[in-house]
Amino acid sequence: MKILAVIPARGGSKGLPGKNLRPLAGRPLLAWTIEAASQARTVDRVILTSDDPAIMETARAWGCEVPFQRPAELAEDTTPTQAALHHAMDMMAGGDFSHVLVLQPTSPLRTAADIDAAAEVLQAAQAPACVSVCRLDKPLEWLYTQDATGRLRPACPGPAPVSRRQDGTPVCTPNGALYLARWAWIRARDDFFGPDVIGYPMSAERSLDIDTLADLERAEALMAQAGVPAPPPRAPEGLA
């Protein structure tokens, strides 16, 4: 496997403005993903795709390659991540990569060990792609939708009702921490999902996705609880 890790980080966040550069446990949020990707033994190159000069400068300061600037039209609120990924793959097409890995900076608790384990899971299963997931604490039979009148409908009609959680069908959801796929397979698609895609499970705590200030504060608390080492007293050269 020859893996290119792509970190997508645009500058126009609305829910939490400037979130990719927000401080978390003494360093920018973005830096945690750069560090995890750089330490993963299965990753060959780590690049950033961004439209924002400040994010690009910070990424370089923390050791990430920034070989190009993402066009503004691929950094809108409505731009799917897949469009930015395909652009990055086009820009790096000469690298002879076998796989591409997408690492969103909003998943700071994903580790290098997670990346390596996901690569091993994909390779062992001979799957076209591997997506990180988090198991929900409720079974499929306990999930409902609510219509416009307030009435409840089974989210997945068919399974027999169960009264005990342990008797139900386990359910998981993508947590956004990592998406790994064969280069040619994902280049021809608009998403990472399909019948042969395999899941890499992560705990609820490490599946935390930063969308709000409350999420950022919870990540800070989880890192403190886990005893994450303090960063160097001085940021890497060039960050100031």
Backbone hydrogen bonds in HBPLUS format (Angstrom, degrees):
<---DONOR---> <-ACCEPTOR-->    atom                        ^
c    i                          cat <-CA-CA->   ^        H-A-AA   ^      H-
h    n   atom  resd res      DA  || num        DHA   H-A  angle D-A-AA Bond
n    s   type  num  typ     dist DA aas  dist angle  dist       angle   num
A0098-SER N   A0002-LYS O   2.89 MM  96  5.08 143.7  2.02 131.0 142.8     1
A0099-HIS N   A0002-LYS O   3.12 MM  97  6.06 164.3  2.14 146.0 142.6     2
A0044-ASP N   A0003-ILE O   2.94 MM  41  5.37 154.6  2.00 140.3 148.6     3
A0045-ARG N   A0003-ILE O   3.37 MM  42  6.88 151.4  2.45 154.6 158.4     4
A0004-LEU N   A0099-HIS O   3.08 MM  95  6.45 159.8  2.12 144.8 148.0     5
A0101-LEU N   A0004-LEU O   2.81 MM  97  6.03 160.1  1.85 155.6 155.0     6
A0005-ALA N   A0045-ARG O   2.81 MM  40  6.04 177.1  1.81 164.7 164.1     7
A0047-ILE N   A0005-ALA O   2.91 MM  42  6.26 165.5  1.93 164.3 167.6     8
A0006-VAL N   A0101-LEU O   2.67 MM  95  5.96 168.3  1.68 174.0 176.6     9
A0103-LEU N   A0006-VAL O   3.01 MM  97  6.22 162.6  2.04 151.9 155.0    10
A0007-ILE N   A0047-ILE O   2.89 MM  40  6.22 158.0  1.94 153.6 161.1    11
A0049-THR N   A0007-ILE O   2.99 MM  42  6.14 160.5  2.03 146.8 145.5    12
A0009-ALA N   A0049-THR O   3.09 MM  40  6.31 169.5  2.10 156.7 158.0    13
A0019-LYS N   A0016-LEU O   3.03 MM   3  5.42 128.5  2.30 153.4 147.9    14
A0021-LEU N   A0018-GLY O   3.09 MM   3  5.78 153.0  2.17 120.5 127.8    15
A0022-ARG N   A0019-LYS O   3.16 MM   3  4.93 158.1  2.21  99.7 106.5    16
A0030-LEU N   A0020-ASN O   2.96 MM  10  5.26 146.1  2.07 155.6 150.7    17
A0029-LEU N   A0022-ARG O   2.79 MM   7  5.62 138.4  1.96 149.8 160.9    18
A0024-LEU N   A0027-ARG O   2.72 MM   3  5.44 162.6  1.75 153.4 157.2    19
A0027-ARG N   A0024-LEU O   3.22 MM   3  5.44 159.5  2.26 109.7 115.6    20
A0031-ALA N   A0028-PRO O   2.90 MM   3  5.34 133.9  2.11 111.0 123.3    21
A0032-TRP N   A0029-LEU O   3.23 MM   3  5.91 144.9  2.36 116.9 124.0    22
A0033-THR N   A0030-LEU O   3.22 MM   3  5.72 128.6  2.50 109.6 120.5    23
A0034-ILE N   A0030-LEU O   3.23 MM   4  6.55 161.7  2.26 151.8 157.4    24
A0035-GLU N   A0031-ALA O   2.90 MM   4  6.04 160.3  1.94 148.8 153.9    25
A0036-ALA N   A0032-TRP O   3.09 MM   4  6.28 160.3  2.13 140.7 145.7    26
A0037-ALA N   A0033-THR O   2.96 MM   4  6.12 169.4  1.98 154.3 157.0    27
A0038-SER N   A0034-ILE O   2.90 MM   4  6.00 157.7  1.95 148.8 155.6    28
A0039-GLN N   A0035-GLU O   3.01 MM   4  6.12 143.8  2.14 146.7 155.3    29
A0040-ALA N   A0036-ALA O   3.14 MM   4  6.22 124.4  2.46 139.5 152.5    30
A0040-ALA N   A0037-ALA O   3.35 MM   3  5.27 143.9  2.49  94.6 104.4    31
A0043-VAL N   A0040-ALA O   3.41 MM   3  5.66 160.6  2.46 106.0 111.4    32
A0065-GLU N   A0046-VAL O   3.29 MM  19  6.21 150.0  2.39 151.6 150.1    33
A0048-LEU N   A0065-GLU O   2.95 MM  17  6.34 138.1  2.13 156.6 169.0    34
A0070-ARG N   A0050-SER O   2.73 MM  20  5.06 159.3  1.78 133.2 132.6    35
A0056-MET N   A0052-ASP O   2.96 MM   4  6.21 160.3  2.00 155.8 162.2    36
A0057-GLU N   A0053-PRO O   2.88 MM   4  6.06 158.0  1.93 147.7 153.1    37
A0058-THR N   A0054-ALA O   3.01 MM   4  6.16 159.6  2.05 144.4 150.0    38
A0059-ALA N   A0055-ILE O   2.89 MM   4  6.07 160.2  1.93 150.9 156.4    39
A0060-ARG N   A0056-MET O   3.07 MM   4  6.33 162.0  2.11 148.5 152.6    40
A0061-ALA N   A0057-GLU O   3.04 MM   4  6.27 157.2  2.09 145.9 152.4    41
A0062-TRP N   A0058-THR O   3.09 MM   4  6.36 136.1  2.29 144.3 155.5    42
A0062-TRP N   A0059-ALA O   3.15 MM   3  5.23 132.6  2.39  97.0 109.6    43
A0064-CYS N   A0059-ALA O   2.92 MM   5  5.22 165.1  1.94 146.0 142.3    44
A0063-GLY N   A0060-ARG O   2.99 MM   3  5.12 162.6  2.02 110.8 113.0    45
A0074-LEU N   A0071-PRO O   2.93 MM   3  5.50 159.0  1.98 117.0 124.0    46
A0075-ALA N   A0072-ALA O   3.00 MM   3  5.16 153.3  2.07 118.5 117.4    47
A0079-THR N   A0076-GLU O   3.15 MM   3  5.12 161.0  2.18 103.7 109.7    48
A0083-ALA N   A0080-PRO O   3.03 MM   3  5.56 135.4  2.23 111.1 121.3    49
A0085-LEU N   A0081-THR O   2.85 MM   4  6.14 152.0  1.93 151.4 160.7    50
A0086-HIS N   A0082-GLN O   2.89 MM   4  6.09 162.5  1.93 149.2 152.8    51
A0087-HIS N   A0083-ALA O   3.12 MM   4  6.32 154.5  2.18 143.0 149.8    52
A0088-ALA N   A0084-ALA O   3.01 MM   4  6.26 158.4  2.06 144.7 150.4    53
A0089-MET N   A0085-LEU O   2.85 MM   4  6.13 157.1  1.90 154.7 161.4    54
A0090-ASP N   A0086-HIS O   2.91 MM   4  6.14 152.5  1.99 144.4 151.7    55
A0091-MET N   A0087-HIS O   2.98 MM   4  6.28 154.5  2.05 148.2 155.1    56
A0092-MET N   A0088-ALA O   3.01 MM   4  6.23 134.0  2.23 141.0 153.3    57
A0092-MET N   A0089-MET O   3.23 MM   3  5.06 129.9  2.50  90.6 103.7    58
A0093-ALA N   A0090-ASP O   3.42 MM   3  5.07 166.7  2.44 103.0 103.0    59
A0095-GLY N   A0092-MET O   3.09 MM   3  5.84 162.2  2.13 129.8 130.9    60
A0183-TRP N   A0098-SER O   2.79 MM  85  5.34 173.6  1.79 132.3 131.5    61
A0100-VAL N   A0181-ALA O   2.90 MM  81  5.62 155.7  1.96 159.1 166.9    62
A0181-ALA N   A0100-VAL O   3.00 MM  81  5.62 156.6  2.05 154.3 161.8    63
A0102-VAL N   A0179-TYR O   2.76 MM  77  5.07 162.9  1.79 150.0 155.0    64
A0179-TYR N   A0102-VAL O   3.11 MM  77  5.07 144.2  2.24 140.2 147.9    65
A0107-SER N   A0104-GLN O   3.20 MM   3  6.04 149.7  2.30 126.5 127.2    66
A0210-ILE N   A0106-THR O   2.79 MM 104  4.82 164.5  1.82 139.3 144.6    67
A0110-ARG N   A0107-SER O   3.42 MM   3  5.94 169.5  2.43 115.0 117.7    68
A0114-ASP N   A0111-THR O   3.12 MM   3  5.12 123.3  2.45  93.8 107.5    69
A0115-ILE N   A0111-THR O   3.18 MM   4  6.59 156.9  2.24 146.7 152.0    70
A0116-ASP N   A0112-ALA O   3.00 MM   4  6.29 166.1  2.01 155.5 158.3    71
A0117-ALA N   A0113-ALA O   2.89 MM   4  5.98 159.0  1.94 145.0 151.5    72
A0118-ALA N   A0114-ASP O   2.89 MM   4  6.04 158.1  1.94 151.3 156.7    73
A0119-ALA N   A0115-ILE O   3.08 MM   4  6.33 154.4  2.14 146.6 153.4    74
A0120-GLU N   A0116-ASP O   3.03 MM   4  6.30 151.2  2.12 145.5 153.3    75
A0121-VAL N   A0117-ALA O   2.90 MM   4  6.16 152.9  1.97 148.1 155.7    76
A0122-LEU N   A0118-ALA O   2.95 MM   4  6.17 164.1  1.98 150.5 154.2    77
A0123-GLN N   A0119-ALA O   3.00 MM   4  6.14 163.5  2.03 145.0 149.8    78
A0124-ALA N   A0120-GLU O   2.89 MM   4  5.99 162.6  1.92 148.4 153.4    79
A0125-ALA N   A0121-VAL O   3.05 MM   4  6.14 153.1  2.12 146.5 153.3    80
A0126-GLN N   A0122-LEU O   2.95 MM   4  5.92 116.8  2.36 138.0 153.9    81
A0127-ALA N   A0122-LEU O   3.22 MM   5  5.39 156.9  2.28 148.0 151.8    82
A0126-GLN N   A0123-GLN O   3.20 MM   3  5.01 145.2  2.33  94.4 104.6    83
A0182-ARG N   A0128-PRO O   2.89 MM  54  5.57 157.9  1.94 164.0 164.4    84
A0198-ILE N   A0129-ALA O   3.03 MM  69  6.36 167.6  2.05 153.9 151.0    85
A0130-CYS N   A0180-LEU O   2.71 MM  50  5.17 156.8  1.76 153.7 159.2    86
A0180-LEU N   A0130-CYS O   2.90 MM  50  5.17 176.0  1.90 162.3 163.4    87
A0131-VAL N   A0198-ILE O   2.98 MM  67  6.47 153.5  2.05 157.2 164.8    88
A0200-TYR N   A0131-VAL O   2.89 MM  69  5.93 155.6  1.95 133.4 136.6    89
A0132-SER N   A0178-LEU O   3.13 MM  46  5.52 168.2  2.14 156.4 155.8    90
A0175-ASN N   A0132-SER O   3.18 MM  43  6.09 159.5  2.22 127.9 132.4    91
A0133-VAL N   A0200-TYR O   2.84 MM  67  5.80 156.9  1.90 136.8 139.3    92
A0202-MET N   A0133-VAL O   2.81 MM  69  6.02 143.4  1.94 163.0 173.3    93
A0134-CYS N   A0173-THR O   2.87 MM  39  5.46 153.8  1.94 148.1 154.9    94
A0173-THR N   A0134-CYS O   2.92 MM  39  5.46 155.1  1.98 140.4 146.1    95
A0136-LEU N   A0171-VAL O   2.83 MM  35  5.72 161.6  1.87 145.4 151.7    96
A0142-TRP N   A0139-PRO O   3.02 MM   3  5.56 159.5  2.06 116.3 122.8    97
A0140-LEU N   A0169-THR O   2.85 MM  29  5.32 162.4  1.88 150.0 154.8    98
A0143-LEU N   A0140-LEU O   3.15 MM   3  5.50 167.2  2.17 118.3 119.1    99
A0155-ALA N   A0143-LEU O   2.90 MM  12  5.45 174.1  1.91 131.2 129.4   100
A0145-THR N   A0153-ARG O   2.76 MM   8  5.25 161.3  1.79 159.0 164.6   101
A0153-ARG N   A0145-THR O   2.90 MM   8  5.25 157.8  1.95 146.3 149.6   102
A0147-ASP N   A0151-ARG O   2.98 MM   4  5.54 159.6  2.02 155.9 156.7   103
A0150-GLY N   A0147-ASP O   2.91 MM   3  5.27 161.0  1.95 114.1 120.3   104
A0167-ASP N   A0164-ARG O   2.99 MM   3  5.47 153.6  2.06 113.4 121.8   105
A0168-GLY N   A0165-ARG O   3.02 MM   3  5.39 161.4  2.06 113.7 119.8   106
A0186-ILE N   A0182-ARG O   3.11 MM   4  6.28 172.8  2.11 163.3 163.3   107
A0187-ARG N   A0183-TRP O   3.03 MM   4  6.06 149.0  2.13 147.6 157.1   108
A0189-ARG N   A0186-ILE O   3.06 MM   3  5.05 167.2  2.08 109.2 111.7   109
A0197-VAL N   A0194-GLY O   3.24 MM   3  5.48 167.2  2.25 113.7 117.6   110
A0207-SER N   A0203-SER O   2.99 MM   4  6.06 117.9  2.39 138.9 155.1   111
A0207-SER N   A0204-ALA O   3.27 MM   3  5.00 143.1  2.42  91.3 101.9   112
A0208-LEU N   A0205-GLU O   3.37 MM   3  5.78 163.6  2.39 112.8 114.3   113
A0216-LEU N   A0212-THR O   3.15 MM   4  6.53 154.3  2.22 144.9 151.5   114
A0217-GLU N   A0213-LEU O   2.94 MM   4  6.24 156.7  1.99 150.7 156.8   115
A0218-ARG N   A0214-ALA O   2.93 MM   4  6.14 149.9  2.02 143.5 151.9   116
A0219-ALA N   A0215-ASP O   2.91 MM   4  6.18 156.0  1.97 148.7 155.1   117
A0220-GLU N   A0216-LEU O   3.00 MM   4  6.28 155.4  2.06 145.8 152.4   118
A0221-ALA N   A0217-GLU O   3.05 MM   4  6.32 154.6  2.12 142.8 149.1   119
A0222-LEU N   A0218-ARG O   2.84 MM   4  6.12 158.5  1.89 153.6 159.6   120
A0223-MET N   A0219-ALA O   2.90 MM   4  6.08 157.5  1.95 151.1 156.8   121
A0224-ALA N   A0220-GLU O   3.03 MM   4  6.24 156.2  2.09 144.6 151.2   122
A0225-GLN N   A0221-ALA O   2.90 MM   4  6.09 156.6  1.96 147.1 153.9   123
A0226-ALA N   A0222-LEU O   2.91 MM   4  6.08 146.8  2.02 142.1 151.0   124
A0228-VAL N   A0223-MET O   2.99 MM   5  5.32 176.8  2.00 155.4 155.2   125
A0227-GLY N   A0224-ALA O   3.17 MM   3  5.09 151.4  2.25  97.1 105.7   126
A0239-LEU N   A0236-PRO O   3.13 MM   3  5.92 158.7  2.18 147.3 147.4   127
